[in-house]
Amino acid sequence: MLAAALEAEVSDFLDRHQHQRDEAGRRQVIRNGRLPEREVLTGAGPLPVSQPRVRDKRGKGHPEAVSFYSAILPPYLRRSKSVDELIPWLYLRGVSTGDFQSALQALLGPEAPALSASVISRLMNDWQGEYEAWNRRDLSGKEYVYLWADGVYFNIRLEGGKQCLLVVIGATPEGRKELVGILDGERESKQSWYELLTDLKQRGLAKPPKLATADGALGFWAALEEVFPDTKGQRCWVHKTANVLNKLPKSVQPSAKSGLHEIWMAPTKEKANNAFDTFVAKYESKYPAAVECMSKDRDTLLTFYDFPAEHWVHLRTTNPVESAFSTVRHRHRRTKGSGTRKASLAMVFKLMQVAEKKWRKLTAAGRILQLLAGYSFEDGELKDREPEDRTAA
């Protein structure tokens, strides 16, 4: 397949330059044998590759001379893209840089060149450069209907203490989830979240999302109110459930968890409020701290009912962030934390980049377009047949 692709690429290049001929009508851009064979490490193992050579008979100094560079097999390539994507996954699965050679030999065969510990370390530096470029990218024209935000903590082995990475994932109008921002923050303070959200806005993210889902960290909500005041808030039910159960005796927790489940799984907001009232009445007298933890966020826990029912499974929790970070946490348990803050940030960024390609797409993309057009929803169903801005007019 690789050989056939290279032949097709060369043939296309020659066809595009067949009009360039000398006075006798002979082609100036022609095949000229093959380049020396080289070995490329691929997901199927090491493959010997002999690339066709192209020559312009006019010589390199001629003003109209052309050169052929393969996009499929760039010069000096020694690893295919599939292997480059495998490397961060191995690293994040707990394989140390010194063990890559043996790990890849087991996966790809006995020949796995150019993957020494020093090469992996250079790749880490490349990831840091990729992150810095990505973190400066232009966001003009981008729009996200939903945001998920969370702060994830990691141990830093060489610098001591913990690192808090602030992560934002967004849903596009087409329903795809994308990594929007990552910042090495100072805990989950308002200032750190404000810096991240403001930076996104200044780089072109002008349209406010319809909904943001996050845990109860006050820093995020305070920053969101200043940067995107029109964005509605949804508290994460996973975080809230854990916080409430922590304030109850273990003997009561199974029953309480079932009661919480009845709230956020209710088919309508009215039934959710009824289940909420039942929970309060059941536990208020004996466990006021748990009830207070629930009651103070009542409205923002039920915001998802004002959005399409098909999206509720995505909106009720920060699972899009949590699931992506499960592999990162596994890596940190194996290695007892990243060596430096920069290495940790680069590692997380690379994981998210690779994982992003397999993130689950939101269902019912047409509903997203209705939201963006101004239609409103009640209990997950379309409330009106005309957008709110039209009826107001």
PEURFEN-V265810 format. One record per residue. N is the residue number from 0. RES is the residue in one letter. SS is DSSP state (a for helix, b for strand, c for the rest). OMEGA is omega in degrees with one decimal (NA if undefined). D_FIRST is the distance of its C-alpha to the first C-alpha in Angstrom with 2 decimals. Layout:
BEGIN
n->N res->RES ss->SS omega->OMEGA d_first->D_FIRST
n->N res->RES ss->SS omega->OMEGA d_first->D_FIRST
END
This chain:
BEGIN
n->0 res->M ss->c omega->179.1 d_first->0.00
n->1 res->L ss->a omega->179.4 d_first->3.80
n->2 res->A ss->a omega->-180.0 d_first->5.48
n->3 res->A ss->a omega->179.5 d_first->5.11
n->4 res->A ss->a omega->178.5 d_first->6.10
n->5 res->L ss->a omega->178.5 d_first->8.64
n->6 res->E ss->a omega->179.8 d_first->9.92
n->7 res->A ss->a omega->180.0 d_first->10.52
n->8 res->E ss->a omega->179.7 d_first->12.22
n->9 res->V ss->a omega->179.6 d_first->14.36
n->10 res->S ss->a omega->178.4 d_first->15.30
n->11 res->D ss->a omega->179.1 d_first->16.46
n->12 res->F ss->a omega->-179.8 d_first->18.46
n->13 res->L ss->a omega->178.8 d_first->20.08
n->14 res->D ss->a omega->-178.7 d_first->20.99
n->15 res->R ss->a omega->-179.0 d_first->22.67
n->16 res->H ss->c omega->-177.7 d_first->24.76
n->17 res->Q ss->c omega->-179.7 d_first->25.55
n->18 res->H ss->c omega->-179.1 d_first->29.08
n->19 res->Q ss->c omega->-175.5 d_first->29.93
n->20 res->R ss->b omega->177.7 d_first->31.75
n->21 res->D ss->c omega->-175.7 d_first->34.76
n->22 res->E ss->c omega->179.7 d_first->38.13
n->23 res->A ss->c omega->178.9 d_first->37.06
n->24 res->G ss->c omega->179.5 d_first->34.11
n->25 res->R ss->c omega->179.4 d_first->31.45
n->26 res->R ss->b omega->177.4 d_first->28.37
n->27 res->Q ss->c omega->179.8 d_first->28.69
n->28 res->V ss->b omega->-171.5 d_first->25.03
n->29 res->I ss->b omega->170.3 d_first->23.06
n->30 res->R ss->b omega->-179.8 d_first->20.28
n->31 res->N ss->b omega->178.6 d_first->21.69
n->32 res->G ss->b omega->-177.0 d_first->19.68
n->33 res->R ss->b omega->175.1 d_first->17.34
n->34 res->L ss->c omega->178.2 d_first->18.12
n->35 res->P ss->c omega->-179.3 d_first->19.01
n->36 res->E ss->c omega->174.8 d_first->16.40
n->37 res->R ss->b omega->-177.8 d_first->16.25
n->38 res->E ss->b omega->179.9 d_first->15.20
n->39 res->V ss->b omega->179.0 d_first->13.63
n->40 res->L ss->b omega->-178.2 d_first->14.65
n->41 res->T ss->b omega->177.4 d_first->12.28
n->42 res->G ss->c omega->177.7 d_first->13.24
n->43 res->A ss->c omega->-177.2 d_first->11.82
n->44 res->G ss->b omega->179.7 d_first->13.97
n->45 res->P ss->b omega->-179.0 d_first->14.11
n->46 res->L ss->b omega->172.8 d_first->11.32
n->47 res->P ss->b omega->-175.9 d_first->12.55
n->48 res->V ss->b omega->174.6 d_first->11.12
n->49 res->S ss->c omega->-173.1 d_first->12.83
n->50 res->Q ss->c omega->175.6 d_first->12.88
n->51 res->P ss->b omega->178.7 d_first->14.57
n->52 res->R ss->b omega->177.7 d_first->18.16
n->53 res->V ss->b omega->-179.6 d_first->20.18
n->54 res->R ss->b omega->171.5 d_first->24.00
n->55 res->D ss->b omega->-174.4 d_first->26.83
n->56 res->K ss->c omega->179.7 d_first->29.67
n->57 res->R ss->c omega->177.7 d_first->32.27
n->58 res->G ss->c omega->-176.0 d_first->31.75
n->59 res->K ss->c omega->-177.2 d_first->31.31
n->60 res->G ss->c omega->-178.0 d_first->34.97
n->61 res->H ss->c omega->-176.1 d_first->34.90
n->62 res->P ss->c omega->-179.0 d_first->35.35
n->63 res->E ss->c omega->-178.1 d_first->32.73
n->64 res->A ss->c omega->179.9 d_first->30.07
n->65 res->V ss->c omega->177.6 d_first->26.61
n->66 res->S ss->c omega->-179.6 d_first->23.97
n->67 res->F ss->c omega->174.5 d_first->20.21
n->68 res->Y ss->c omega->-176.9 d_first->18.78
n->69 res->S ss->c omega->173.4 d_first->15.14
n->70 res->A ss->c omega->179.5 d_first->14.99
n->71 res->I ss->c omega->-176.8 d_first->11.44
n->72 res->L ss->c omega->-178.5 d_first->12.64
n->73 res->P ss->c omega->179.1 d_first->16.43
n->74 res->P ss->c omega->174.6 d_first->18.83
n->75 res->Y ss->c omega->176.5 d_first->19.74
n->76 res->L ss->c omega->178.6 d_first->17.13
n->77 res->R ss->c omega->179.6 d_first->17.25
n->78 res->R ss->b omega->176.1 d_first->16.13
n->79 res->S ss->c omega->-179.0 d_first->13.46
n->80 res->K ss->a omega->-178.5 d_first->15.12
n->81 res->S ss->a omega->178.4 d_first->14.90
n->82 res->V ss->a omega->177.8 d_first->16.95
n->83 res->D ss->a omega->176.0 d_first->19.31
n->84 res->E ss->a omega->178.5 d_first->20.02
n->85 res->L ss->a omega->-175.6 d_first->20.63
n->86 res->I ss->a omega->179.0 d_first->23.21
n->87 res->P ss->a omega->178.5 d_first->25.73
n->88 res->W ss->a omega->176.6 d_first->25.55
n->89 res->L ss->a omega->-180.0 d_first->26.41
n->90 res->Y ss->a omega->-177.8 d_first->29.12
n->91 res->L ss->a omega->176.5 d_first->30.51
n->92 res->R ss->c omega->174.8 d_first->30.53
n->93 res->G ss->c omega->177.7 d_first->33.00
n->94 res->V ss->c omega->-179.6 d_first->31.09
n->95 res->S ss->c omega->-176.3 d_first->33.02
n->96 res->T ss->a omega->-179.0 d_first->31.53
n->97 res->G ss->a omega->-176.8 d_first->32.72
n->98 res->D ss->a omega->-175.9 d_first->30.90
n->99 res->F ss->a omega->-177.1 d_first->27.35
n->100 res->Q ss->a omega->-178.5 d_first->26.46
n->101 res->S ss->a omega->179.8 d_first->27.52
n->102 res->A ss->a omega->-178.8 d_first->26.14
n->103 res->L ss->a omega->175.3 d_first->22.57
n->104 res->Q ss->a omega->179.0 d_first->22.91
n->105 res->A ss->a omega->-177.1 d_first->23.83
n->106 res->L ss->a omega->-169.4 d_first->20.83
n->107 res->L ss->a omega->-179.6 d_first->18.06
n->108 res->G ss->c omega->-174.3 d_first->19.66
n->109 res->P ss->c omega->-179.1 d_first->22.30
n->110 res->E ss->c omega->178.2 d_first->20.55
n->111 res->A ss->c omega->-173.5 d_first->20.74
n->112 res->P ss->c omega->171.2 d_first->22.02
n->113 res->A ss->c omega->179.7 d_first->23.43
n->114 res->L ss->c omega->178.3 d_first->24.65
n->115 res->S ss->c omega->179.4 d_first->28.36
n->116 res->A ss->a omega->-179.8 d_first->31.11
n->117 res->S ss->a omega->177.7 d_first->31.73
n->118 res->V ss->a omega->178.9 d_first->28.14
n->119 res->I ss->a omega->177.8 d_first->28.40
n->120 res->S ss->a omega->177.2 d_first->31.77
n->121 res->R ss->a omega->176.2 d_first->30.38
n->122 res->L ss->a omega->177.7 d_first->27.78
n->123 res->M ss->a omega->177.0 d_first->30.83
n->124 res->N ss->a omega->177.1 d_first->32.43
n->125 res->D ss->a omega->179.3 d_first->29.37
n->126 res->W ss->a omega->178.7 d_first->29.64
n->127 res->Q ss->a omega->176.9 d_first->33.29
n->128 res->G ss->a omega->177.8 d_first->32.52
n->129 res->E ss->a omega->179.0 d_first->29.99
n->130 res->Y ss->a omega->-178.2 d_first->32.71
n->131 res->E ss->a omega->177.7 d_first->35.34
n->132 res->A ss->a omega->179.2 d_first->33.30
n->133 res->W ss->a omega->-177.3 d_first->32.40
n->134 res->N ss->c omega->176.5 d_first->36.09
n->135 res->R ss->c omega->-174.1 d_first->37.14
n->136 res->R ss->c omega->179.8 d_first->34.79
n->137 res->D ss->c omega->179.8 d_first->36.48
n->138 res->L ss->c omega->178.8 d_first->37.12
n->139 res->S ss->c omega->-179.4 d_first->38.79
n->140 res->G ss->c omega->177.4 d_first->37.92
n->141 res->K ss->c omega->178.0 d_first->36.69
n->142 res->E ss->c omega->178.5 d_first->38.51
n->143 res->Y ss->c omega->-179.1 d_first->38.57
n->144 res->V ss->c omega->178.3 d_first->40.58
n->145 res->Y ss->b omega->171.5 d_first->40.76
n->146 res->L ss->b omega->169.2 d_first->40.80
n->147 res->W ss->b omega->-176.6 d_first->40.75
n->148 res->A ss->b omega->178.0 d_first->42.36
n->149 res->D ss->b omega->174.0 d_first->43.10
n->150 res->G ss->b omega->-176.1 d_first->44.12
n->151 res->V ss->b omega->-174.3 d_first->42.44
n->152 res->Y ss->b omega->177.6 d_first->44.22
n->153 res->F ss->b omega->172.8 d_first->42.91
n->154 res->N ss->b omega->177.8 d_first->44.72
n->155 res->I ss->b omega->-168.8 d_first->44.36
n->156 res->R ss->c omega->-172.4 d_first->44.89
n->157 res->L ss->c omega->-176.5 d_first->45.89
n->158 res->E ss->c omega->178.3 d_first->47.71
n->159 res->G ss->c omega->177.2 d_first->49.51
n->160 res->G ss->c omega->-178.3 d_first->50.06
n->161 res->K ss->b omega->177.4 d_first->47.66
n->162 res->Q ss->b omega->176.9 d_first->45.23
n->163 res->C ss->b omega->176.2 d_first->44.98
n->164 res->L ss->b omega->177.6 d_first->41.78
n->165 res->L ss->b omega->-172.5 d_first->42.38
n->166 res->V ss->b omega->175.7 d_first->39.38
n->167 res->V ss->b omega->175.1 d_first->39.04
n->168 res->I ss->b omega->-177.8 d_first->36.37
n->169 res->G ss->b omega->175.7 d_first->36.57
n->170 res->A ss->b omega->-178.7 d_first->35.60
n->171 res->T ss->c omega->176.2 d_first->34.56
n->172 res->P ss->c omega->177.8 d_first->35.94
n->173 res->E ss->c omega->178.8 d_first->32.66
n->174 res->G ss->c omega->178.7 d_first->33.23
n->175 res->R ss->c omega->175.1 d_first->30.60
n->176 res->K ss->b omega->-179.0 d_first->31.84
n->177 res->E ss->b omega->171.5 d_first->31.42
n->178 res->L ss->b omega->-175.3 d_first->32.72
n->179 res->V ss->b omega->-177.6 d_first->35.59
n->180 res->G ss->b omega->171.7 d_first->37.46
n->181 res->I ss->b omega->-179.9 d_first->38.05
n->182 res->L ss->b omega->172.1 d_first->41.18
n->183 res->D ss->b omega->-171.6 d_first->42.87
n->184 res->G ss->b omega->174.6 d_first->46.18
n->185 res->E ss->c omega->-172.0 d_first->49.68
n->186 res->R ss->c omega->177.9 d_first->49.77
n->187 res->E ss->c omega->-177.0 d_first->49.61
n->188 res->S ss->c omega->176.9 d_first->52.36
n->189 res->K ss->a omega->-177.2 d_first->53.00
n->190 res->Q ss->a omega->-179.7 d_first->52.55
n->191 res->S ss->a omega->178.3 d_first->49.04
n->192 res->W ss->a omega->179.2 d_first->47.89
n->193 res->Y ss->a omega->178.9 d_first->49.71
n->194 res->E ss->a omega->-179.1 d_first->47.87
n->195 res->L ss->a omega->-177.7 d_first->44.46
n->196 res->L ss->a omega->178.7 d_first->45.31
n->197 res->T ss->a omega->178.6 d_first->47.12
n->198 res->D ss->a omega->177.3 d_first->44.24
n->199 res->L ss->a omega->-178.4 d_first->41.90
n->200 res->K ss->a omega->-178.9 d_first->44.51
n->201 res->Q ss->a omega->178.9 d_first->45.12
n->202 res->R ss->c omega->170.7 d_first->41.46
n->203 res->G ss->c omega->179.8 d_first->41.52
n->204 res->L ss->c omega->-171.1 d_first->41.54
n->205 res->A ss->c omega->-176.3 d_first->44.69
n->206 res->K ss->c omega->-179.0 d_first->44.59
n->207 res->P ss->c omega->174.4 d_first->45.91
n->208 res->P ss->c omega->177.9 d_first->43.96
n->209 res->K ss->c omega->-175.5 d_first->45.72
n->210 res->L ss->b omega->174.0 d_first->45.73
n->211 res->A ss->b omega->178.4 d_first->45.17
n->212 res->T ss->b omega->-179.9 d_first->44.97
n->213 res->A ss->b omega->176.9 d_first->46.13
n->214 res->D ss->c omega->-174.4 d_first->48.45
n->215 res->G ss->c omega->-179.8 d_first->52.12
n->216 res->A ss->c omega->-174.8 d_first->51.79
n->217 res->L ss->a omega->-178.4 d_first->54.42
n->218 res->G ss->a omega->-178.8 d_first->52.79
n->219 res->F ss->a omega->-175.9 d_first->49.84
n->220 res->W ss->a omega->177.6 d_first->52.08
n->221 res->A ss->a omega->178.8 d_first->54.54
n->222 res->A ss->a omega->179.2 d_first->51.86
n->223 res->L ss->a omega->179.9 d_first->50.24
n->224 res->E ss->a omega->-179.3 d_first->53.68
n->225 res->E ss->a omega->-174.2 d_first->54.07
n->226 res->V ss->a omega->179.7 d_first->50.61
n->227 res->F ss->c omega->-174.7 d_first->49.73
n->228 res->P ss->c omega->-178.5 d_first->53.09
n->229 res->D ss->c omega->-179.0 d_first->51.98
n->230 res->T ss->c omega->177.8 d_first->49.25
n->231 res->K ss->b omega->-178.0 d_first->50.39
n->232 res->G ss->b omega->175.4 d_first->50.10
n->233 res->Q ss->b omega->177.1 d_first->48.95
n->234 res->R ss->b omega->-178.7 d_first->49.83
n->235 res->C ss->c omega->-179.1 d_first->47.32
n->236 res->W ss->a omega->177.4 d_first->48.62
n->237 res->V ss->a omega->178.1 d_first->47.00
n->238 res->H ss->a omega->-177.6 d_first->48.79
n->239 res->K ss->a omega->178.1 d_first->51.98
n->240 res->T ss->a omega->179.6 d_first->52.04
n->241 res->A ss->a omega->-179.2 d_first->51.69
n->242 res->N ss->a omega->-179.8 d_first->54.46
n->243 res->V ss->a omega->-178.4 d_first->56.82
n->244 res->L ss->a omega->178.0 d_first->56.34
n->245 res->N ss->c omega->-179.8 d_first->57.05
n->246 res->K ss->c omega->-179.2 d_first->60.49
n->247 res->L ss->c omega->174.4 d_first->61.30
n->248 res->P ss->c omega->-178.7 d_first->62.36
n->249 res->K ss->a omega->-178.7 d_first->59.74
n->250 res->S ss->a omega->-177.3 d_first->61.84
n->251 res->V ss->a omega->-171.2 d_first->61.56
n->252 res->Q ss->a omega->179.5 d_first->57.89
n->253 res->P ss->a omega->179.4 d_first->56.43
n->254 res->S ss->a omega->179.5 d_first->58.83
n->255 res->A ss->a omega->179.4 d_first->58.32
n->256 res->K ss->a omega->176.7 d_first->54.53
n->257 res->S ss->a omega->178.1 d_first->54.92
n->258 res->G ss->a omega->176.9 d_first->57.22
n->259 res->L ss->a omega->178.8 d_first->54.77
n->260 res->H ss->a omega->179.6 d_first->52.03
n->261 res->E ss->a omega->179.3 d_first->54.34
n->262 res->I ss->a omega->-171.4 d_first->54.70
n->263 res->W ss->a omega->174.5 d_first->51.12
n->264 res->M ss->c omega->178.6 d_first->50.05
n->265 res->A ss->c omega->-175.9 d_first->52.92
n->266 res->P ss->c omega->179.3 d_first->51.93
n->267 res->T ss->c omega->179.0 d_first->54.23
n->268 res->K ss->a omega->178.6 d_first->55.72
n->269 res->E ss->a omega->179.4 d_first->59.18
n->270 res->K ss->a omega->176.6 d_first->58.31
n->271 res->A ss->a omega->178.1 d_first->56.58
n->272 res->N ss->a omega->176.6 d_first->59.82
n->273 res->N ss->a omega->177.9 d_first->61.85
n->274 res->A ss->a omega->176.5 d_first->59.76
n->275 res->F ss->a omega->179.1 d_first->60.13
n->276 res->D ss->a omega->178.6 d_first->63.92
n->277 res->T ss->a omega->178.7 d_first->63.96
n->278 res->F ss->a omega->-179.8 d_first->62.15
n->279 res->V ss->a omega->-178.5 d_first->64.61
n->280 res->A ss->a omega->-175.9 d_first->67.63
n->281 res->K ss->a omega->-170.9 d_first->66.47
n->282 res->Y ss->a omega->-172.6 d_first->65.86
n->283 res->E ss->c omega->-174.2 d_first->67.86
n->284 res->S ss->c omega->-175.9 d_first->71.10
n->285 res->K ss->c omega->-175.1 d_first->69.74
n->286 res->Y ss->c omega->-175.9 d_first->66.58
n->287 res->P ss->a omega->-179.4 d_first->67.20
n->288 res->A ss->a omega->178.9 d_first->64.67
n->289 res->A ss->a omega->180.0 d_first->61.79
n->290 res->V ss->a omega->177.8 d_first->63.07
n->291 res->E ss->a omega->178.0 d_first->63.51
n->292 res->C ss->a omega->178.3 d_first->59.92
n->293 res->M ss->a omega->-169.8 d_first->58.83
n->294 res->S ss->a omega->-175.1 d_first->61.39
n->295 res->K ss->c omega->180.0 d_first->60.87
n->296 res->D ss->c omega->-173.7 d_first->57.33
n->297 res->R ss->a omega->-175.7 d_first->58.10
n->298 res->D ss->a omega->-176.3 d_first->57.14
n->299 res->T ss->a omega->174.3 d_first->53.86
n->300 res->L ss->a omega->-175.7 d_first->52.81
n->301 res->L ss->c omega->-178.7 d_first->53.04
n->302 res->T ss->a omega->-174.0 d_first->51.53
n->303 res->F ss->a omega->-180.0 d_first->48.39
n->304 res->Y ss->a omega->179.2 d_first->50.56
n->305 res->D ss->a omega->-178.6 d_first->50.64
n->306 res->F ss->c omega->-174.6 d_first->46.91
n->307 res->P ss->c omega->-178.1 d_first->44.75
n->308 res->A ss->a omega->179.9 d_first->44.93
n->309 res->E ss->a omega->-176.5 d_first->41.19
n->310 res->H ss->a omega->-174.9 d_first->40.83
n->311 res->W ss->a omega->-177.8 d_first->43.50
n->312 res->V ss->a omega->178.9 d_first->41.19
n->313 res->H ss->a omega->-167.8 d_first->39.46
n->314 res->L ss->a omega->-172.6 d_first->42.69
n->315 res->R ss->c omega->-176.8 d_first->45.10
n->316 res->T ss->c omega->173.8 d_first->43.56
n->317 res->T ss->c omega->-177.2 d_first->41.63
n->318 res->N ss->a omega->176.6 d_first->39.01
n->319 res->P ss->a omega->176.9 d_first->36.08
n->320 res->V ss->a omega->-175.3 d_first->37.20
n->321 res->E ss->a omega->-177.4 d_first->38.36
n->322 res->S ss->a omega->179.2 d_first->35.24
n->323 res->A ss->a omega->-176.3 d_first->33.03
n->324 res->F ss->a omega->179.4 d_first->35.43
n->325 res->S ss->a omega->179.2 d_first->35.62
n->326 res->T ss->a omega->178.7 d_first->32.79
n->327 res->V ss->a omega->179.7 d_first->34.51
n->328 res->R ss->a omega->177.1 d_first->37.74
n->329 res->H ss->a omega->178.7 d_first->36.13
n->330 res->R ss->a omega->-177.7 d_first->34.95
n->331 res->H ss->a omega->176.2 d_first->38.48
n->332 res->R ss->a omega->-178.6 d_first->40.12
n->333 res->R ss->a omega->-172.9 d_first->38.11
n->334 res->T ss->a omega->-178.1 d_first->38.80
n->335 res->K ss->c omega->174.3 d_first->42.23
n->336 res->G ss->c omega->175.8 d_first->41.23
n->337 res->S ss->b omega->-179.3 d_first->39.41
n->338 res->G ss->c omega->-176.9 d_first->41.08
n->339 res->T ss->c omega->178.7 d_first->41.72
n->340 res->R ss->a omega->179.9 d_first->41.81
n->341 res->K ss->a omega->179.2 d_first->39.19
n->342 res->A ss->a omega->179.1 d_first->36.78
n->343 res->S ss->a omega->-179.9 d_first->37.44
n->344 res->L ss->a omega->-179.9 d_first->36.90
n->345 res->A ss->a omega->-179.4 d_first->33.61
n->346 res->M ss->a omega->179.5 d_first->32.39
n->347 res->V ss->a omega->179.9 d_first->33.41
n->348 res->F ss->a omega->-177.6 d_first->31.84
n->349 res->K ss->a omega->176.5 d_first->28.43
n->350 res->L ss->a omega->-176.9 d_first->28.62
n->351 res->M ss->a omega->178.4 d_first->29.63
n->352 res->Q ss->a omega->-178.9 d_first->26.82
n->353 res->V ss->a omega->-177.1 d_first->24.19
n->354 res->A ss->a omega->-176.4 d_first->26.25
n->355 res->E ss->a omega->-177.3 d_first->26.91
n->356 res->K ss->c omega->-176.4 d_first->23.50
n->357 res->K ss->c omega->179.4 d_first->24.59
n->358 res->W ss->c omega->-178.3 d_first->28.23
n->359 res->R ss->c omega->178.9 d_first->29.74
n->360 res->K ss->c omega->176.4 d_first->30.44
n->361 res->L ss->c omega->177.4 d_first->34.08
n->362 res->T ss->c omega->175.7 d_first->35.01
n->363 res->A ss->c omega->-179.3 d_first->36.90
n->364 res->A ss->a omega->178.7 d_first->35.72
n->365 res->G ss->a omega->176.9 d_first->38.34
n->366 res->R ss->a omega->178.8 d_first->41.02
n->367 res->I ss->a omega->179.4 d_first->39.84
n->368 res->L ss->a omega->176.6 d_first->40.32
n->369 res->Q ss->a omega->177.2 d_first->43.79
n->370 res->L ss->a omega->-178.0 d_first->44.69
n->371 res->L ss->a omega->178.8 d_first->43.70
n->372 res->A ss->a omega->176.6 d_first->45.72
n->373 res->G ss->c omega->177.6 d_first->48.80
n->374 res->Y ss->c omega->179.3 d_first->49.15
n->375 res->S ss->c omega->-177.5 d_first->50.78
n->376 res->F ss->b omega->177.0 d_first->50.32
n->377 res->E ss->b omega->-176.2 d_first->52.87
n->378 res->D ss->c omega->176.1 d_first->52.02
n->379 res->G ss->c omega->-178.4 d_first->48.40
n->380 res->E ss->b omega->179.8 d_first->49.25
n->381 res->L ss->b omega->-174.0 d_first->49.48
n->382 res->K ss->c omega->-176.9 d_first->53.07
n->383 res->D ss->c omega->-178.5 d_first->53.66
n->384 res->R ss->c omega->176.8 d_first->52.29
n->385 res->E ss->c omega->177.0 d_first->52.66
n->386 res->P ss->c omega->-177.9 d_first->51.42
n->387 res->E ss->a omega->-177.5 d_first->54.12
n->388 res->D ss->a omega->178.8 d_first->54.40
n->389 res->R ss->a omega->-178.7 d_first->55.05
n->390 res->T ss->a omega->178.4 d_first->57.71
n->391 res->A ss->a omega->-179.9 d_first->59.36
n->392 res->A ss->c omega->NA d_first->59.59
END
